[in-house]
Amino acid sequence: MQKILIIAGSDPSGGAGIQADIKTATAHKVYASAVITCLTAQNTQKVSAIHNPPIQFLRQQLEVVLDDIKFDAIKIGMLGTTEIIDSVADILSK
């Protein structure tokens, strides 16, 4: 089975972000792993708030999953800050 790592934000309404990406991967019979870059308070109408995890925790999520699973593809979604972008780029470049 092919494996994809999804690096993106979480949409609790399920219409975007990690939730939508996992649904899409599953529909195509692809195993999906996910690293959460931010949590949103949103519904189908609007985003009311965004919470970014501590950068060290984000980095740890990426490092441990990449250490364990060999991915066939990586899909990147919402990276809410420059610090998140830089951290993801740094880890993926290794």
SVG drawing of the C-alpha trace seen along z (x, -y; Angstrom):
<svg xmlns="http://www.w3.org/2000/svg" viewBox="-21 -35 41 37">
<polyline fill="none" stroke="black" stroke-width="0.4" points="0.0,0.0 1.3,-3.5 1.8,-5.9 1.4,-9.6 2.4,-12.1 0.1,-15.1 1.5,-18.2 -1.3,-20.7 -3.8,-22.4 -6.9,-20.8 -10.4,-21.8 -12.9,-20.6 -15.8,-21.0 -14.1,-18.4 -14.2,-20.3 -10.5,-21.2 -7.2,-20.6 -6.0,-17.3 -9.5,-15.9 -10.3,-16.4 -6.8,-15.2 -7.2,-11.9 -10.6,-11.3 -9.2,-11.8 -6.2,-9.5 -8.4,-6.8 -10.8,-7.0 -7.8,-6.2 -6.6,-3.4 -3.5,-5.3 -2.3,-5.0 -2.3,-8.5 -0.2,-9.8 -0.6,-13.4 1.4,-16.1 -0.8,-18.9 0.6,-22.4 -2.2,-24.3 -5.6,-23.9 -8.5,-26.1 -11.8,-27.0 -13.9,-27.0 -17.1,-25.9 -18.3,-25.7 -18.7,-29.5 -15.6,-31.0 -12.4,-30.6 -12.7,-32.3 -9.3,-31.4 -6.0,-29.7 -3.8,-28.1 -0.2,-27.0 1.4,-24.3 4.8,-25.0 7.4,-24.8 9.4,-22.1 6.3,-19.9 5.7,-20.4 9.3,-19.5 9.0,-16.4 5.9,-15.2 7.7,-15.4 10.9,-13.8 9.3,-10.8 7.0,-9.9 9.7,-10.4 12.0,-8.2 9.4,-5.4 7.6,-5.4 9.0,-5.6 6.5,-7.8 5.8,-7.6 4.6,-11.2 4.3,-14.2 1.4,-16.7 1.8,-20.1 -1.2,-22.3 -1.5,-25.2 1.8,-26.4 0.6,-29.3 3.8,-31.1 7.3,-31.7 8.7,-29.7 6.5,-26.7 7.5,-27.0 11.2,-27.2 10.9,-24.2 9.1,-22.0 11.6,-22.9 14.6,-22.3 13.4,-18.8 12.3,-17.7 15.6,-18.9 17.4,-16.4"/>
</svg>
